[in-house]
Amino acid sequence: MPFVEHQNSLIHFRADGAGAPVVALHGSASSGYQWESLTGYIAGRHRVVRPDLPGYGKSAPLAAAQMSLPAMVTRLAAVFREIGEPFHLVGHSFGGAVALKVAQTMPHMVRSLVVIEPAAFHLLAEDLADRPYLNPLAAVADAMRADRATGDDDTAMARFIDFWNGDGAWASTSQGLRDKLLTTLPQVIADFTAIASERATFADYAQIACPVLAVTGRQSPAVTQHLTERLARHLPTAELAEIADAGHMAPLTDPHVIDPMIARHVQAAERREARACRHHYCEAA
């Protein structure tokens, strides 16, 4: 299993398949294993690279004072250098927020972008009209920090899981999975910190020039549906895709829908690139 090093910190990633690289970034409380289904679906024609984001899986965490989206991108840049060429980028939830930051700050490296309900909630702090969507999530984050401070990690993680998956989701989770999820709680809270500290705006992300697919599930919390819709409206190259019966965890619960969406978007981007290259060649000739 490959590791790369950045400033004495290790980043773990998996890579399978051959062909044009696709980098897939997982959400909070997860790891690169989240993308096993996608890998099986497209590895016949793409090299799928699945990093463990800092603080998850086998990757070292960022120091608390460094926790930010730009720091995440800087750490992941070591993986990108290992890939050695531009790539298609996919991000879900917190990984979607990181993916947006990669596409904004490293546009020369990103050939296309898929964001599945990106957790770029800092964007909703711009407009008072968005606060009713943001406030319930902010309340969950604040309560999680308070629970963590009193040592009640179980309640903190229950709030997180139930917010994204519906009331009672934590209670119905197996003890083994609960134990595993509880180990990620400090990083989940740190992810909220990274999002809150970000200052990029819709106008900043509107500069992303590659083809973008923004995906939302109609059974997801209102805040993620609203944010994904707003993002799609602001990005000139973006297409919005809605999945009627899916929730926030669609990459895991509905891979039969998500995986073909991603594959079609990547293939369409490559066809556009090929047409642009032929047009440029004809003009040059």
NUNU-244598 format. One record per residue (C-alpha): residue number from 1; x, y, z. Coordinates in nm, 3 decimals, always signed. Layout:
// NUNU-244598
{nr NUM | X X | Y Y | Z Z}
...
END
This chain:
// NUNU-244598
{nr 1 | X +0.000 | Y +0.000 | Z +0.000}
{nr 2 | X +0.166 | Y +0.324 | Z -0.113}
{nr 3 | X +0.258 | Y +0.608 | Z +0.116}
{nr 4 | X +0.403 | Y +0.947 | Z +0.027}
{nr 5 | X +0.565 | Y +1.186 | Z +0.270}
{nr 6 | X +0.511 | Y +1.559 | Z +0.313}
{nr 7 | X +0.705 | Y +1.745 | Z +0.581}
{nr 8 | X +0.766 | Y +1.426 | Z +0.779}
{nr 9 | X +0.397 | Y +1.326 | Z +0.767}
{nr 10 | X +0.276 | Y +1.020 | Z +0.578}
{nr 11 | X -0.020 | Y +1.016 | Z +0.342}
{nr 12 | X -0.164 | Y +0.681 | Z +0.248}
{nr 13 | X -0.337 | Y +0.613 | Z -0.082}
{nr 14 | X -0.458 | Y +0.323 | Z -0.292}
{nr 15 | X -0.424 | Y +0.307 | Z -0.668}
{nr 16 | X -0.585 | Y +0.051 | Z -0.898}
{nr 17 | X -0.640 | Y +0.016 | Z -1.270}
{nr 18 | X -0.467 | Y +0.177 | Z -1.564}
{nr 19 | X -0.535 | Y +0.475 | Z -1.784}
{nr 20 | X -0.614 | Y +0.840 | Z -1.721}
{nr 21 | X -0.608 | Y +0.898 | Z -1.343}
{nr 22 | X -0.921 | Y +0.965 | Z -1.138}
{nr 23 | X -0.862 | Y +1.091 | Z -0.782}
{nr 24 | X -1.150 | Y +1.024 | Z -0.541}
{nr 25 | X -1.172 | Y +1.204 | Z -0.205}
{nr 26 | X -1.389 | Y +1.057 | Z +0.071}
{nr 27 | X -1.611 | Y +1.226 | Z +0.326}
{nr 28 | X -1.569 | Y +1.274 | Z +0.702}
{nr 29 | X -1.555 | Y +0.964 | Z +0.925}
{nr 30 | X -1.449 | Y +0.754 | Z +0.625}
{nr 31 | X -1.138 | Y +0.661 | Z +0.423}
{nr 32 | X -1.031 | Y +0.583 | Z +0.069}
{nr 33 | X -1.209 | Y +0.247 | Z +0.103}
{nr 34 | X -1.530 | Y +0.444 | Z +0.046}
{nr 35 | X -1.459 | Y +0.429 | Z -0.325}
{nr 36 | X -1.429 | Y +0.051 | Z -0.369}
{nr 37 | X -1.742 | Y +0.036 | Z -0.584}
{nr 38 | X -1.630 | Y +0.322 | Z -0.809}
{nr 39 | X -1.291 | Y +0.157 | Z -0.846}
{nr 40 | X -1.446 | Y -0.168 | Z -0.960}
{nr 41 | X -1.668 | Y +0.018 | Z -1.204}
{nr 42 | X -1.404 | Y +0.228 | Z -1.385}
{nr 43 | X -1.067 | Y +0.063 | Z -1.317}
{nr 44 | X -1.086 | Y -0.109 | Z -1.655}
{nr 45 | X -1.013 | Y +0.222 | Z -1.826}
{nr 46 | X -0.885 | Y +0.452 | Z -1.548}
{nr 47 | X -0.628 | Y +0.449 | Z -1.272}
{nr 48 | X -0.831 | Y +0.521 | Z -0.959}
{nr 49 | X -0.635 | Y +0.691 | Z -0.680}
{nr 50 | X -0.802 | Y +0.699 | Z -0.337}
{nr 51 | X -0.611 | Y +0.890 | Z -0.070}
{nr 52 | X -0.695 | Y +0.868 | Z +0.297}
{nr 53 | X -0.747 | Y +1.234 | Z +0.384}
{nr 54 | X -0.525 | Y +1.362 | Z +0.669}
{nr 55 | X -0.645 | Y +1.220 | Z +0.999}
{nr 56 | X -0.831 | Y +0.927 | Z +0.842}
{nr 57 | X -0.736 | Y +0.571 | Z +0.758}
{nr 58 | X -0.359 | Y +0.540 | Z +0.761}
{nr 59 | X -0.279 | Y +0.907 | Z +0.691}
{nr 60 | X -0.129 | Y +1.126 | Z +0.963}
{nr 61 | X -0.348 | Y +1.414 | Z +1.085}
{nr 62 | X -0.271 | Y +1.780 | Z +1.043}
{nr 63 | X -0.171 | Y +1.969 | Z +1.354}
{nr 64 | X -0.467 | Y +2.146 | Z +1.512}
{nr 65 | X -0.318 | Y +2.487 | Z +1.435}
{nr 66 | X -0.283 | Y +2.393 | Z +1.066}
{nr 67 | X -0.633 | Y +2.256 | Z +1.012}
{nr 68 | X -0.772 | Y +2.422 | Z +0.701}
{nr 69 | X -0.874 | Y +2.337 | Z +0.347}
{nr 70 | X -0.555 | Y +2.490 | Z +0.198}
{nr 71 | X -0.345 | Y +2.278 | Z +0.435}
{nr 72 | X -0.537 | Y +1.970 | Z +0.323}
{nr 73 | X -0.462 | Y +2.056 | Z -0.040}
{nr 74 | X -0.094 | Y +2.113 | Z +0.038}
{nr 75 | X -0.072 | Y +1.773 | Z +0.206}
{nr 76 | X -0.252 | Y +1.602 | Z -0.085}
{nr 77 | X -0.023 | Y +1.770 | Z -0.336}
{nr 78 | X +0.235 | Y +1.504 | Z -0.248}
{nr 79 | X -0.005 | Y +1.242 | Z -0.386}
{nr 80 | X -0.069 | Y +1.454 | Z -0.694}
{nr 81 | X +0.305 | Y +1.476 | Z -0.761}
{nr 82 | X +0.323 | Y +1.099 | Z -0.735}
{nr 83 | X +0.050 | Y +1.071 | Z -1.002}
{nr 84 | X +0.259 | Y +1.296 | Z -1.224}
{nr 85 | X -0.011 | Y +1.420 | Z -1.463}
{nr 86 | X -0.345 | Y +1.604 | Z -1.460}
{nr 87 | X -0.637 | Y +1.399 | Z -1.328}
{nr 88 | X -1.013 | Y +1.384 | Z -1.303}
{nr 89 | X -1.127 | Y +1.469 | Z -0.949}
{nr 90 | X -1.420 | Y +1.335 | Z -0.747}
{nr 91 | X -1.515 | Y +1.447 | Z -0.395}
{nr 92 | X -1.796 | Y +1.360 | Z -0.158}
{nr 93 | X -1.908 | Y +1.570 | Z +0.140}
{nr 94 | X -1.593 | Y +1.694 | Z +0.318}
{nr 95 | X -1.392 | Y +1.546 | Z +0.033}
{nr 96 | X -1.605 | Y +1.757 | Z -0.200}
{nr 97 | X -1.507 | Y +2.072 | Z -0.010}
{nr 98 | X -1.141 | Y +1.971 | Z -0.043}
{nr 99 | X -1.192 | Y +1.892 | Z -0.412}
{nr 100 | X -1.334 | Y +2.239 | Z -0.478}
{nr 101 | X -1.028 | Y +2.391 | Z -0.314}
{nr 102 | X -0.798 | Y +2.174 | Z -0.526}
{nr 103 | X -0.978 | Y +2.279 | Z -0.845}
{nr 104 | X -0.963 | Y +2.646 | Z -0.743}
{nr 105 | X -0.596 | Y +2.653 | Z -0.643}
{nr 106 | X -0.450 | Y +2.390 | Z -0.880}
{nr 107 | X -0.657 | Y +2.434 | Z -1.198}
{nr 108 | X -0.377 | Y +2.306 | Z -1.421}
{nr 109 | X -0.403 | Y +1.965 | Z -1.253}
{nr 110 | X -0.781 | Y +1.907 | Z -1.268}
{nr 111 | X -0.930 | Y +1.785 | Z -1.597}
{nr 112 | X -1.285 | Y +1.749 | Z -1.466}
{nr 113 | X -1.461 | Y +1.769 | Z -1.132}
{nr 114 | X -1.747 | Y +1.578 | Z -0.969}
{nr 115 | X -1.870 | Y +1.702 | Z -0.631}
{nr 116 | X -2.134 | Y +1.502 | Z -0.446}
{nr 117 | X -2.298 | Y +1.729 | Z -0.188}
{nr 118 | X -1.972 | Y +1.909 | Z -0.104}
{nr 119 | X -1.947 | Y +2.023 | Z +0.258}
{nr 120 | X -1.831 | Y +2.372 | Z +0.158}
{nr 121 | X -2.068 | Y +2.526 | Z +0.411}
{nr 122 | X -1.851 | Y +2.835 | Z +0.446}
{nr 123 | X -2.016 | Y +2.949 | Z +0.123}
{nr 124 | X -2.349 | Y +2.983 | Z +0.302}
{nr 125 | X -2.203 | Y +3.230 | Z +0.552}
{nr 126 | X -2.196 | Y +3.495 | Z +0.277}
{nr 127 | X -2.569 | Y +3.562 | Z +0.256}
{nr 128 | X -2.813 | Y +3.608 | Z +0.545}
{nr 129 | X -3.079 | Y +3.439 | Z +0.333}
{nr 130 | X -2.878 | Y +3.115 | Z +0.357}
{nr 131 | X -2.858 | Y +3.114 | Z +0.737}
{nr 132 | X -3.183 | Y +2.917 | Z +0.790}
{nr 133 | X -3.022 | Y +2.633 | Z +0.595}
{nr 134 | X -2.689 | Y +2.659 | Z +0.775}
{nr 135 | X -2.809 | Y +2.707 | Z +1.134}
{nr 136 | X -2.924 | Y +2.348 | Z +1.205}
{nr 137 | X -2.588 | Y +2.208 | Z +1.095}
{nr 138 | X -2.398 | Y +2.473 | Z +1.294}
{nr 139 | X -2.600 | Y +2.375 | Z +1.600}
{nr 140 | X -2.500 | Y +2.010 | Z +1.552}
{nr 141 | X -2.133 | Y +2.105 | Z +1.523}
{nr 142 | X -2.148 | Y +2.320 | Z +1.838}
{nr 143 | X -2.325 | Y +2.045 | Z +2.032}
{nr 144 | X -2.068 | Y +1.789 | Z +1.918}
{nr 145 | X -1.786 | Y +2.007 | Z +2.048}
{nr 146 | X -1.965 | Y +2.047 | Z +2.381}
{nr 147 | X -2.023 | Y +1.670 | Z +2.408}
{nr 148 | X -1.660 | Y +1.602 | Z +2.325}
{nr 149 | X -1.546 | Y +1.849 | Z +2.591}
{nr 150 | X -1.742 | Y +1.658 | Z +2.857}
{nr 151 | X -1.620 | Y +1.320 | Z +2.734}
{nr 152 | X -1.953 | Y +1.213 | Z +2.586}
{nr 153 | X -1.816 | Y +1.096 | Z +2.253}
{nr 154 | X -2.106 | Y +0.858 | Z +2.192}
{nr 155 | X -2.362 | Y +1.139 | Z +2.196}
{nr 156 | X -2.139 | Y +1.358 | Z +1.980}
{nr 157 | X -2.108 | Y +1.094 | Z +1.709}
{nr 158 | X -2.478 | Y +1.009 | Z +1.737}
{nr 159 | X -2.562 | Y +1.370 | Z +1.654}
{nr 160 | X -2.337 | Y +1.357 | Z +1.347}
{nr 161 | X -2.461 | Y +1.024 | Z +1.213}
{nr 162 | X -2.828 | Y +1.104 | Z +1.275}
{nr 163 | X -2.802 | Y +1.444 | Z +1.106}
{nr 164 | X -2.676 | Y +1.289 | Z +0.783}
{nr 165 | X -2.866 | Y +0.960 | Z +0.791}
{nr 166 | X -3.187 | Y +1.033 | Z +0.982}
{nr 167 | X -3.298 | Y +1.002 | Z +1.342}
{nr 168 | X -3.217 | Y +0.663 | Z +1.491}
{nr 169 | X -2.934 | Y +0.583 | Z +1.247}
{nr 170 | X -2.674 | Y +0.572 | Z +1.525}
{nr 171 | X -2.894 | Y +0.354 | Z +1.747}
{nr 172 | X -2.933 | Y +0.102 | Z +1.465}
{nr 173 | X -2.560 | Y +0.090 | Z +1.387}
{nr 174 | X -2.370 | Y -0.223 | Z +1.491}
{nr 175 | X -2.138 | Y -0.192 | Z +1.789}
{nr 176 | X -1.837 | Y -0.276 | Z +1.576}
{nr 177 | X -1.908 | Y +0.007 | Z +1.333}
{nr 178 | X -1.985 | Y +0.243 | Z +1.621}
{nr 179 | X -1.645 | Y +0.170 | Z +1.775}
{nr 180 | X -1.476 | Y +0.238 | Z +1.442}
{nr 181 | X -1.665 | Y +0.562 | Z +1.384}
{nr 182 | X -1.589 | Y +0.685 | Z +1.735}
{nr 183 | X -1.217 | Y +0.676 | Z +1.658}
{nr 184 | X -1.276 | Y +0.936 | Z +1.385}
{nr 185 | X -1.461 | Y +1.185 | Z +1.608}
{nr 186 | X -1.165 | Y +1.420 | Z +1.676}
{nr 187 | X -1.100 | Y +1.449 | Z +1.302}
{nr 188 | X -1.470 | Y +1.497 | Z +1.220}
{nr 189 | X -1.477 | Y +1.795 | Z +1.457}
{nr 190 | X -1.152 | Y +1.921 | Z +1.304}
{nr 191 | X -1.315 | Y +1.901 | Z +0.960}
{nr 192 | X -1.586 | Y +2.140 | Z +1.080}
{nr 193 | X -1.307 | Y +2.375 | Z +1.193}
{nr 194 | X -1.141 | Y +2.361 | Z +0.852}
{nr 195 | X -1.466 | Y +2.442 | Z +0.674}
{nr 196 | X -1.551 | Y +2.732 | Z +0.907}
{nr 197 | X -1.206 | Y +2.888 | Z +0.857}
{nr 198 | X -1.230 | Y +2.890 | Z +0.476}
{nr 199 | X -1.285 | Y +3.227 | Z +0.309}
{nr 200 | X -1.334 | Y +3.129 | Z -0.056}
{nr 201 | X -1.663 | Y +3.255 | Z -0.201}
{nr 202 | X -1.897 | Y +3.146 | Z -0.477}
{nr 203 | X -1.722 | Y +3.404 | Z -0.696}
{nr 204 | X -1.386 | Y +3.240 | Z -0.627}
{nr 205 | X -1.516 | Y +2.897 | Z -0.724}
{nr 206 | X -1.684 | Y +3.042 | Z -1.031}
{nr 207 | X -1.333 | Y +3.067 | Z -1.177}
{nr 208 | X -1.313 | Y +2.687 | Z -1.201}
{nr 209 | X -1.300 | Y +2.627 | Z -1.575}
{nr 210 | X -1.305 | Y +2.247 | Z -1.606}
{nr 211 | X -1.633 | Y +2.057 | Z -1.659}
{nr 212 | X -1.815 | Y +2.019 | Z -1.325}
{nr 213 | X -2.090 | Y +1.779 | Z -1.220}
{nr 214 | X -2.265 | Y +1.869 | Z -0.893}
{nr 215 | X -2.475 | Y +1.586 | Z -0.749}
{nr 216 | X -2.740 | Y +1.599 | Z -0.476}
{nr 217 | X -2.983 | Y +1.348 | Z -0.331}
{nr 218 | X -3.341 | Y +1.456 | Z -0.268}
{nr 219 | X -3.351 | Y +1.265 | Z +0.062}
{nr 220 | X -3.051 | Y +1.460 | Z +0.199}
{nr 221 | X -3.061 | Y +1.735 | Z +0.462}
{nr 222 | X -3.189 | Y +2.064 | Z +0.320}
{nr 223 | X -2.855 | Y +2.238 | Z +0.374}
{nr 224 | X -2.666 | Y +2.009 | Z +0.136}
{nr 225 | X -2.933 | Y +2.017 | Z -0.130}
{nr 226 | X -2.943 | Y +2.398 | Z -0.115}
{nr 227 | X -2.565 | Y +2.435 | Z -0.122}
{nr 228 | X -2.522 | Y +2.198 | Z -0.416}
{nr 229 | X -2.790 | Y +2.379 | Z -0.614}
{nr 230 | X -2.638 | Y +2.720 | Z -0.543}
{nr 231 | X -2.292 | Y +2.597 | Z -0.636}
{nr 232 | X -2.417 | Y +2.459 | Z -0.967}
{nr 233 | X -2.578 | Y +2.795 | Z -1.049}
{nr 234 | X -2.258 | Y +2.988 | Z -0.978}
{nr 235 | X -2.013 | Y +2.767 | Z -1.167}
{nr 236 | X -2.044 | Y +2.843 | Z -1.540}
{nr 237 | X -1.929 | Y +2.496 | Z -1.648}
{nr 238 | X -2.143 | Y +2.306 | Z -1.394}
{nr 239 | X -2.428 | Y +2.064 | Z -1.449}
{nr 240 | X -2.663 | Y +1.975 | Z -1.161}
{nr 241 | X -2.772 | Y +1.612 | Z -1.121}
{nr 242 | X -3.048 | Y +1.516 | Z -0.875}
{nr 243 | X -3.114 | Y +1.165 | Z -0.744}
{nr 244 | X -3.473 | Y +1.138 | Z -0.626}
{nr 245 | X -3.440 | Y +0.851 | Z -0.380}
{nr 246 | X -3.086 | Y +0.903 | Z -0.248}
{nr 247 | X -2.953 | Y +1.069 | Z +0.064}
{nr 248 | X -2.620 | Y +1.220 | Z +0.159}
{nr 249 | X -2.437 | Y +0.888 | Z +0.162}
{nr 250 | X -2.527 | Y +0.810 | Z -0.200}
{nr 251 | X -2.176 | Y +0.692 | Z -0.297}
{nr 252 | X -2.223 | Y +0.407 | Z -0.046}
{nr 253 | X -2.599 | Y +0.351 | Z -0.061}
{nr 254 | X -2.655 | Y +0.409 | Z -0.433}
{nr 255 | X -2.330 | Y +0.330 | Z -0.615}
{nr 256 | X -2.534 | Y +0.181 | Z -0.902}
{nr 257 | X -2.646 | Y +0.539 | Z -0.973}
{nr 258 | X -2.340 | Y +0.739 | Z -0.868}
{nr 259 | X -2.070 | Y +0.530 | Z -1.037}
{nr 260 | X -2.219 | Y +0.553 | Z -1.389}
{nr 261 | X -2.275 | Y +0.928 | Z -1.339}
{nr 262 | X -1.908 | Y +0.976 | Z -1.260}
{nr 263 | X -1.798 | Y +0.757 | Z -1.551}
{nr 264 | X -2.017 | Y +0.944 | Z -1.799}
{nr 265 | X -1.890 | Y +1.282 | Z -1.678}
{nr 266 | X -1.524 | Y +1.176 | Z -1.704}
{nr 267 | X -1.572 | Y +1.027 | Z -2.049}
{nr 268 | X -1.757 | Y +1.337 | Z -2.173}
{nr 269 | X -1.476 | Y +1.558 | Z -2.044}
{nr 270 | X -1.221 | Y +1.348 | Z -2.230}
{nr 271 | X -1.422 | Y +1.366 | Z -2.551}
{nr 272 | X -1.438 | Y +1.745 | Z -2.520}
{nr 273 | X -1.063 | Y +1.758 | Z -2.467}
{nr 274 | X -1.008 | Y +1.542 | Z -2.775}
{nr 275 | X -1.232 | Y +1.765 | Z -2.989}
{nr 276 | X -1.054 | Y +2.077 | Z -2.862}
{nr 277 | X -0.716 | Y +1.926 | Z -2.945}
{nr 278 | X -0.827 | Y +1.835 | Z -3.298}
{nr 279 | X -0.969 | Y +2.185 | Z -3.349}
{nr 280 | X -0.646 | Y +2.342 | Z -3.225}
{nr 281 | X -0.444 | Y +2.117 | Z -3.454}
{nr 282 | X -0.659 | Y +2.209 | Z -3.756}
{nr 283 | X -0.624 | Y +2.581 | Z -3.682}
{nr 284 | X -0.249 | Y +2.548 | Z -3.636}
{nr 285 | X -0.220 | Y +2.357 | Z -3.963}
END
